[in-house]
Amino acid sequence: MQAAVTVTPARIPELLLGLATVRPVFLWGAPGIGKSSLVRHFAESLGLECVSLLGTQLAPEDLIGVPQIRDGRSVFCPPEAIARDEPYCLFLDELNAATPDVQKAFYSLILDRRIGTYELPAGSVVIGAGNRATDNALARPIASALVNRLTHVHLRASVTDWLVWAGENGIHPWVTDYLTDRPDHLWSQPPKTEEPFSTPRSWHMLSDALHSFGPALDEETLKIVAHGTLTPAHAVSFCGYVKIVRHTYGIEAIIKGDASWPKRVEDRDLLYYLAEAFRGRLIRELPAAKDQIPPALRQAAHRAKSLLVQLAEISVEVAQTVIRDDDNGRPVLPAWFLVEAARDMPRLVEARR
């Protein structure tokens, strides 16, 4: 299912209120971005119990029910989880991961709000959710007949929305402060290999671990839990950030000359984090043209080149991350700065190529 238009989590309650109360809705989104919790909170806001059915754990008879003989005729009795007297929110989680037979069993429930002779109570809502095939998650094609029975809403992760939620739900301050500085690390594309990757859910998991271990958390344990929940590069960066928090060791001190780049091998995660912070500072402060540099920044630009040389002497690989292009292969630092870097550090620029 391709997304022509995507929405952030903050828009979901409003959209569900207008859509799900009149027609079934399907929420599409990557793993871990909060689809299930959004549906549960929406149901709670309406005063409805949320009944979740997991598509991967269902057989057709779990929906249609089993037959009983009444007055010489067979009657299908829908399961207790579905056949309720009061209105409720029926949440069909991982609907597109269900087998074709199970998907077909949902047809009448989704379109006609009925299974056999049982009809959903007035005021009930039906919401489905699932991952996309591009997310490397378990997902089966949905038949056009079922696609046409649903209104489709595509969800994307939003660091702004998530940080508001995090502030209201006790997320560890290291996590919220880090993602405030690195909003691009909230979510990453699911990898094709079996390894952890960053999502709002995995950051929540990391926060729970940080709260659980408390102040006694040592560096080795931090590495274990960070690498066990996040994209590897994000885990390295987060561990470096925590070192800065604990030791008040920041990029400001390095720029001012009050501290130097860390040289110990065991501080390589810290070095990567400081290099990323240095890169962000250069992107923000260096003008596109050299003749546009105000006098106050000329000394800072000279200092930046000096710091880049010092960083390259410790690790060309880390220094290369400062001047790298963006994900589309476009330079993000001014051309004049890159030219001067090539003149002063040809080895660094050759590595960049």
N, C-alpha and C positions, 0 to 999 in steps of 0.2 A: 504494500500500500504506500503510494507516494504522497508526500505532504506538500500540497500547494500553499497552504497557510498553516502556521504553527502559532500556538498560544503559550503563555507562561502560566505557572500554577495559580497566580493571583486572579486570573480570568476565569478559572474553572468553576468556582461556585456560582458566579453570575450566569455562565453559559448553561450549566446543568439545571439551574432553576428555571431557565426559559425553555430548555430542550427536553430534559429527562422527565419533566412532569407531564409532557404530552406525547413524546415518542422515545423509543429506546435509543441510547447513545453508546458509541464505542470510543473509548479513549486509547489512542495509540501513543506509544512512547518507549524510549530505551529502558533497559532494566535499571532499577534503583533510583528513578527520578521522582517517585512518590505517587504513582497512579492509585495504588490501593488506599493509601492514607487519605488522599483527596476525596475518594468516594465515601470512605467511612465518615469523614468529617462532614461531608455534604448531607449524608443521611441523618447524622446527629443533629445538624442544624434544622432539619425538617421534623425532628422528633420521631424518626423512623428507625426501627431496628434494621441493621445491615446484615443480611444473610449472604455469605460468600460461598460460591460453588467454584471449585478449582477444576478447570477444563481437563487438565492432565490426569485427574484422579476420578473421572466419571466414566460410567458406561451408560448406554442408552436407557437401560431399565432404571438407572438412578434418577432419571427425569420422568420417564413415562410411568414408572411404577410397575408393580407386579400384578398379574390378574387374579381376581377372586371370583368365585361363582356365586351369583345372587339371582334367585328365582330362575335358575336354569340358564343364566346368561353370564358370560365372563365380563367383569368390570375391572378396569385398570385403576388401581389406587395410587395416586401420586404420593411421593415420600413426604414425611412429616416436616422436613426442612422447608419444603415449598408450600405445601397445603396449609395455609394459615388463615385465621379468621380476620385478623387485623391487617391494615395496610403496612407494607414494609418495603425496604429497598433490596431488590434482588441483584446481587453483584456477581456477574459471570466473569471471574478472573481467569486470565489465560485462555479465553474462549477460542482464539485462533490456534491454540496448541492442542485442542481437542481433536479426536479422530473425526473423520467425515460423518460417521454414523451418529456421533454425539452432537456434532454441529447440526445435523438434520433434525435431531430430536428437539433442538432449541427453536426451530422455525415457528411453530404455532405459539410457543411461549413468548417469543420476541414480537411477532406480528400481531397475534390475536390475544396475547396475555392469557392464554388458556392452555391447559394440558388435559386432554380427555374432557371430562365433564367439569373439571375444576377450573375456576376462573380467578385470577388474581383480584384481591379486594380493591375496590375503588380507592384511589390515592396512592397506590403502590407505584414504584418506579423501577425500571429495568436498565441497568448499566453494565456494559461489557468493557473489558480492557485486555490489552495484549501488547507484546513486543513486536517489532518489525523484523522481517527476514534479514535485513541489513545489519541487525544488531548481533548476529551470530548466536541468537537465542533459538530455543525450540519454537518454531512457528510453521504452521501449515497454511496453504492457500485457503481462502474463504470463498465458497461458491458465490457466484454472482447473485443468486436468489437471497442469500443471507446478507451480503454486502448491501443490497438494495433495501433491506429491512431496517437498516441502522443509519443514524446520523453520526458521521465520523469527525472526531476532534483530535488533532495532533498536538501533543504536548512537548515542549522543550524545556530544558533546565534553565533556571534563572537564578543567578547568584544573589540578585537584589531580593527576590522573593524568599530565597532560602535563608539569607542572613536575618531577615525580619522574623521568620519562623524560628530560627536558631536562638535569637535573643529572647524569645518567649518560652523556649522549651529547655533551657539549661544546658545548651551545648557548650562544651569546654571553651574557655576564652582563647586558648592557643589555636583552636580550630577556626573560630570566628575571626580572630585577628589575622591569621595567616591568609584566609580566603578573602578578606578585605583587601589585602595587599596583592594576592594572586587569584583574582576571580576566574581566570582561565583554567584553574586547576580544579574547579568544582566538579566537572564532568569530563570524561574522555571517552572516545569511541571504544566500544568493547573490542578487545584484541581477538585475533584469530587463533591464538594459542591459549592454553589453560593457565591464566595468570590473573591476579587481582587487577582491578581497574577502578579508577576514581568515579564515584557517583555521589549524589547527596546521601544515599543510604550508607555508603562505605565511610563517608566522613562522620556520619552519626555513629557508626560502629566504632570508629577510632575514638571519638569523643567519649563513648561509654567506657572504653578501655582506659583512657587517661583518667577519668573519674575513679575507676575501680582501683588502679594502682596508686593514685594520689601522688603526693610530693616525693614519695620514696622511689618513683620510677627512675631507673637507671638508663644510661644511654643504650646499652645492649638490648634491654627489653623494649625500649622505644623503637629501635630499629626493627625488632621482630614484629611488633604490632602495626607499625606504619607500613612495612613491606607486605604484611599479611592482609592489608585492607585497600591499599592505594596502588595506582599506577607506579611502577618502579621509579621513574624520574621524579614523580611528585613526592614519593616517600623520602627520597634522598633530600629533596629540597625542604620538606617539612622538618626532617631531623636537623638540618642545618639551621632552620629558623628557631627551633627550640633551643639550640645551643646559644644563639644570640640572645634569646629571652633570658636564659638562665645566667649568662655570663656578661650581659650588657655589652656585647661585642657586635657593633653594627657598622654599616657602610659609612655612616657619617664620620666615625672615628678614623677610618682608613683614609677618607678623602681629606680630612683635616690634617692628617699626618700624625695623629695621636696613637695610631695602631698600624700594623702592617698586615698584608695578606697572610692568613694562616698557612704554615708550610708543612705541618705534620701530616703524614699519610692518613692517620685516623681522623683528621679534620677535613677530609676531602668533601664530605657532604656540606660542611659549613662553607668551604671555598666555592662550591657550586652555587649555593644560595646567595652568597655575597656577590658573585659574578652576575647573577640574574638581577640582583638589586642595582648593581652598577650599570648594567645594560639599560634597565628601566630609567635610571637617572639620565643617562646620555640621550635616550630617545626623547625624554621630556624637555631637556634643556638645550640641546645643540640645535641651532637654527639651520635651515636648509642651505643657506649660502654663507660662505665664510665672511663676506663683507658685511653681513648682518649681525655679526657677533658684537654685542654691546661691550664697552670697555670692562665692565664688571665681570663678564664671563670669559674674557680672553685668558686670564690666569687660570681659571677653572678648566678651560679646554686644554691648556698646556699640561695642567696637572693630570687630566684624564688620560692623555697619551702616555705620560710617565707611569701612571698606575697600570695601564694596559701592558706596557713593557715589563714591569715588575711581575705582573700576573703571568705573562708568557714565559718568564724565566722559571716560574714554579711549575706551570703546566700549560703547554701550547693548546691542549685539548680544551681546558677550561676557558682560556682566554679566547679561543675561537667561538665559544658560545656567546660572547659579548657582541661580536660583530657579525654573527650569522644573519642570513636572510630570513624572511618570514616563511610560513608554510607554503606560500605560493611562489617562492623563489625570488621575491622582490626585496631589495635592500631596505632596511628600516633606519639605518644610520645615514647621516648626510654623506654625499659623495666626497666632499672635500676632506672629511675626517677619515674616510676609508682610504683615500689616496695618500694621506700623510701616514696612516698606519702601514700602508704598503711600503712606503719609503723607509720608515723607521724599523719595520718588522717584516721583511719579505717572507721569512719563514712562516709567520702566522697567517699571512694572506694566502700563501701557497697551500697551507693546510685547509683553509676555508674553501678553496676550489676543489 
